[in-house]
Amino acid sequence: MVSRAKKALFLKTKNIGDAIILTASIAALPSSYRFVDVICLPHSEAIFKMNKRVRHVFVIPRDKQGLYKIFAYFNLFKRLFKERYDLFAHFSVDWRGAVLARLIHIETSVSRLTDRRGTFWHQSFDFLAPSLDSERAMAEQDVDLLRSANLYKKLVAPAYELNISSLQKNKVNGWLKKHDIHAKNKLVVIHASSRWKFKEIPVTSWAKIIDELHSQKIDVVISGSYEDLKTNEMIFNLCESKPVLTKDFSLIDTAALYERANLVLTIDSMSTHLASAVKTPIVSIFGPTNEKNWGPWKGKYRVIGLSAKDNEMFACRPCGQDGCEGTKVSQCLVQLDPKMVMKQALLMLKA
């Protein structure tokens, strides 16, 4: 007798970086689960479409308003009601997960303990993983849900998984060739911008790093979203050597660019996770954010973060605050010596 192919539904309504992290849990799911469907926010949809194991991507209609939003939620629930999932894993702590766990056809449900919700929310699930901590990588803490449901028994979570198509690779290679970037030189892709400015190093520091890379005959592309373009252009204007800027790259284009690079140099956790997912070496700069939770996962990487060993004033890092004493400026990033970044970048490129 042939057993029925099992189906899993994963829900994670967070940012793009969190979506990339979730691909480790998708990889950790036993092979008996033939189908994996994911519910996510609109800007994370492309991530799951790059994962070969994901069957359907259901998008939360956050971008819609009024009746359009109501109808979109109705259609989403209607589709989910038609499925009979063997597993529902809720990786966020919002109410949508508890509602789904109680209403749709699910054999087993799991989420995590959280101080943000009460008894009703916690009782919506069959299993509960431990609360989040500040000592372990988020990939491990996501996979804790599968461990708690007795579906993953290994001590270490798998690597992230994204798959770049040959068509996408050829597109990016053509773009690089058009900008006179060829395989004979090393290529460093820099992600310099963040949604939160207190997580950035000064643009003058980036200009020094880029000019030094150029002096070593290393090609540089500054990458980012459309919202990052203003910061990237400021860096470009400060550089004596003019790097190439991406101006209209999609998330999938960026993933292909990262895969082609010899090194990704970044201050942003999303780009850190994206580089980890395409197995490209990374130098990741951390300020207030805790690298134990949000640092690179697997592969080759170096993390740069000032500490009390550098100066007693940095003993507070990582503080998790939006700048020093409410200033929206993080001295642990402002005072970071560009030579420190350059040294680690060259060591990674030689390795």
C-alpha positions in Angstrom: 0.0 0.0 0.0 1.4 3.4 -1.0 1.3 5.9 1.8 -0.2 9.4 1.1 2.3 12.2 0.5 2.4 14.4 3.5 1.8 18.2 3.4 3.2 20.9 5.6 2.1 24.6 6.0 4.6 27.1 7.3 3.6 30.6 8.4 6.1 33.4 8.9 4.9 37.0 8.6 8.2 38.8 9.0 10.9 40.5 6.9 12.9 39.1 3.9 15.8 38.1 6.1 13.5 36.0 8.3 12.1 34.4 5.2 15.6 33.3 4.1 16.2 31.9 7.6 13.0 29.8 7.3 14.5 27.9 4.4 16.7 26.1 6.9 13.5 24.7 8.5 12.1 23.8 5.1 15.4 21.8 4.5 15.0 20.2 8.0 11.5 18.8 7.3 11.6 15.0 6.8 11.4 13.8 3.2 8.1 12.2 3.9 6.6 15.7 3.6 6.5 15.9 -0.1 4.7 19.3 -0.3 5.5 22.4 1.7 3.3 25.5 1.4 4.2 28.8 2.9 2.2 31.9 4.0 4.3 35.1 4.0 4.3 38.8 3.5 4.3 40.2 -0.1 8.0 41.2 -0.1 9.1 37.7 0.9 7.3 35.9 -1.8 10.3 35.8 -4.2 12.4 34.0 -1.5 10.1 31.0 -1.3 9.8 30.9 -5.1 13.5 30.3 -5.2 13.2 27.2 -3.0 12.6 24.0 -4.9 10.8 22.3 -2.1 8.0 24.9 -1.8 4.8 24.1 -3.7 2.5 27.1 -3.1 3.3 30.5 -1.7 0.3 32.3 -0.1 0.7 36.0 0.4 -0.8 37.9 3.3 -2.7 40.8 1.6 -1.0 43.5 3.7 -0.7 45.8 0.6 -4.5 45.9 0.0 -7.2 48.1 1.7 -10.9 47.9 2.6 -13.0 45.4 0.8 -10.1 44.2 -1.4 -8.3 43.2 1.7 -11.3 41.3 3.1 -11.9 39.5 -0.2 -8.2 38.6 -0.4 -8.3 37.1 3.1 -11.5 35.2 2.3 -9.9 33.7 -0.8 -6.8 32.8 1.1 -8.7 31.0 3.9 -10.9 29.3 1.2 -7.8 27.8 -0.4 -6.4 26.7 2.9 -9.7 25.0 3.9 -9.5 22.8 0.8 -6.2 21.4 1.9 -5.6 18.8 4.6 -2.2 19.5 6.2 -0.3 17.0 8.2 1.7 19.8 9.8 1.2 23.5 10.5 4.3 25.3 11.9 3.7 28.9 13.0 7.1 30.7 13.2 5.7 34.2 14.1 3.6 35.1 17.2 0.6 36.9 15.6 -3.0 35.8 15.9 -3.4 34.6 12.4 -1.5 31.5 13.2 -3.7 30.6 16.2 -6.8 31.2 14.2 -5.6 28.9 11.4 -4.5 26.2 13.8 -8.0 26.1 15.2 -10.0 26.4 12.0 -8.4 24.6 9.1 -7.8 20.8 8.8 -4.5 20.1 10.5 -3.1 16.9 12.0 -0.3 18.5 14.0 0.4 22.1 14.9 3.4 23.7 16.5 4.6 27.2 17.5 6.8 28.6 20.3 6.3 29.9 23.8 6.0 33.7 24.0 5.3 36.3 26.7 3.3 38.3 24.1 0.4 35.9 24.1 -1.9 34.3 26.7 -3.3 30.9 27.4 -5.8 30.8 24.5 -3.1 31.5 22.0 -0.7 28.9 23.4 -3.5 26.2 23.6 -4.1 26.6 19.9 -1.1 24.4 19.2 -0.2 20.8 19.9 3.5 21.5 20.5 5.4 24.6 21.7 9.1 25.2 21.2 11.1 27.1 23.8 11.0 30.9 23.8 13.5 32.9 21.8 16.9 33.4 23.4 19.9 35.8 22.6 22.6 33.1 22.4 21.7 31.0 19.3 21.3 31.6 15.6 17.7 32.2 14.5 18.0 29.3 12.1 18.5 27.0 15.1 15.6 28.6 17.0 13.2 28.2 14.0 14.2 24.5 13.6 13.4 24.2 17.3 9.7 24.0 16.2 10.4 20.8 14.3 12.5 19.4 17.1 9.6 20.1 19.5 7.2 18.2 17.2 9.7 15.3 17.0 10.4 15.9 13.3 14.1 16.8 13.4 16.6 15.1 15.8 19.9 16.5 14.6 21.8 18.9 16.9 22.6 21.4 14.1 20.1 23.0 11.7 20.7 22.7 7.9 22.0 25.4 5.7 19.7 27.9 4.0 18.4 26.8 0.6 17.8 29.0 -2.4 18.1 28.0 -6.1 19.1 30.4 -8.8 18.0 29.5 -12.3 20.4 29.4 -15.3 18.4 32.1 -17.0 18.8 34.4 -14.0 22.6 33.7 -13.8 23.0 34.4 -17.5 21.0 37.7 -17.1 23.3 38.9 -14.3 26.5 37.8 -16.1 25.3 39.7 -19.2 24.8 42.8 -17.0 28.2 42.5 -15.5 29.8 42.1 -18.9 28.0 45.2 -20.1 29.6 47.1 -17.2 33.1 45.7 -18.1 33.2 43.3 -15.1 34.7 40.0 -16.1 35.7 36.8 -14.4 39.4 37.5 -14.5 39.1 39.9 -11.6 37.7 39.2 -8.1 34.2 40.7 -7.6 33.0 42.2 -4.3 29.4 43.1 -3.9 28.7 45.7 -1.2 25.4 46.3 0.6 25.9 49.5 2.5 22.4 50.7 3.3 19.8 49.7 5.9 16.2 50.6 6.6 17.5 51.8 10.0 20.3 54.4 9.6 21.6 53.7 13.1 22.8 50.3 11.6 25.0 52.0 8.9 28.7 52.9 8.9 29.5 56.3 7.4 29.5 56.7 3.7 33.0 58.1 3.9 34.1 54.8 5.3 32.6 52.9 2.4 34.3 55.2 -0.1 37.7 54.5 1.5 37.0 50.7 1.4 35.9 50.8 -2.2 38.9 52.8 -3.4 41.3 50.5 -1.6 39.6 47.4 -3.2 39.9 49.1 -6.6 43.7 49.7 -6.0 44.0 45.9 -5.5 42.4 45.4 -8.9 39.2 44.1 -7.4 35.8 45.0 -9.1 33.1 46.4 -6.9 29.3 46.5 -7.3 27.2 48.5 -4.8 23.9 46.7 -4.4 20.6 47.5 -2.8 16.9 48.2 -3.3 15.4 51.3 -4.9 15.1 52.8 -1.5 18.9 52.4 -1.0 19.8 54.2 -4.1 20.2 57.6 -2.5 22.8 56.3 0.0 24.6 54.3 -2.7 24.8 57.4 -4.9 26.4 59.3 -2.1 29.0 56.7 -1.7 29.6 56.6 -5.5 30.1 60.4 -5.5 32.7 60.1 -2.7 34.7 57.4 -4.5 37.8 58.3 -6.6 37.3 54.9 -8.4 33.7 54.7 -9.6 32.0 51.4 -8.6 29.0 50.0 -10.5 25.6 50.6 -8.9 22.6 48.3 -9.2 19.5 50.5 -9.8 16.6 48.3 -10.8 17.5 44.8 -9.5 14.8 42.5 -8.2 15.4 40.3 -5.2 16.0 37.4 -7.5 18.5 39.5 -9.6 20.3 40.3 -6.4 20.5 36.7 -5.3 22.1 35.8 -8.7 24.6 38.7 -8.3 25.5 37.5 -4.8 26.1 34.0 -6.1 28.4 35.3 -8.9 30.5 37.4 -6.4 33.6 36.3 -4.7 32.7 38.1 -1.5 29.7 40.0 -0.1 30.5 42.9 2.2 27.5 44.1 4.2 26.0 45.8 7.2 22.5 44.4 6.6 21.2 41.2 8.1 19.0 40.4 5.1 21.9 40.6 2.7 24.0 38.5 5.2 21.3 35.8 5.0 21.0 36.0 1.3 24.7 35.6 0.8 24.7 32.6 3.2 21.8 31.1 1.2 23.7 31.2 -2.1 27.0 30.0 -0.5 29.0 33.1 -1.1 31.7 34.2 1.5 30.7 37.1 3.6 32.2 39.9 5.7 29.3 41.1 7.9 29.5 44.2 10.0 27.5 44.4 13.2 26.7 47.3 15.5 23.7 47.3 18.0 22.4 44.0 16.5 23.3 40.7 18.1 25.4 38.6 15.7 24.7 35.5 17.8 21.1 35.6 16.6 21.5 37.3 13.2 25.0 36.6 11.9 25.9 34.5 8.9 24.8 30.9 8.9 27.1 28.1 7.7 29.6 28.7 4.9 32.7 31.0 4.9 32.3 34.2 6.8 33.9 36.8 9.1 31.9 39.0 11.5 33.2 42.4 12.5 31.9 44.0 15.6 33.7 46.3 18.1 33.8 45.2 21.7 35.5 46.1 25.0 38.7 44.5 23.6 38.8 47.4 21.1 37.8 50.1 23.6 35.9 50.0 26.9 33.3 52.3 25.5 32.1 49.4 23.3 31.4 47.0 26.1 27.7 47.7 25.7 27.7 46.2 22.2 25.4 44.6 21.1 22.8 46.7 22.9 19.8 46.2 20.6 19.1 50.0 20.8 18.4 52.4 18.0 21.6 54.3 18.5 23.5 55.5 21.5 21.3 57.0 24.2 18.5 57.8 21.7 20.7 59.7 19.3 19.9 57.3 16.3 23.7 57.2 15.8 25.7 54.1 16.8 29.2 54.9 17.8 30.2 51.3 17.5 29.7 51.7 13.7 30.7 55.4 13.3 34.1 54.7 14.9 34.8 51.5 13.1 38.1 51.8 11.2 37.7 51.1 7.5 41.1 49.4 7.6 39.6 46.7 9.9 37.0 46.0 7.2 39.5 46.0 4.4 41.8 43.6 6.2 39.1 41.0 6.7 37.8 41.4 3.1 41.3 40.7 1.7 41.8 37.7 4.0 38.5 36.3 2.8 39.4 36.9 -0.9 42.7 35.2 -0.5 41.1 32.3 1.3 
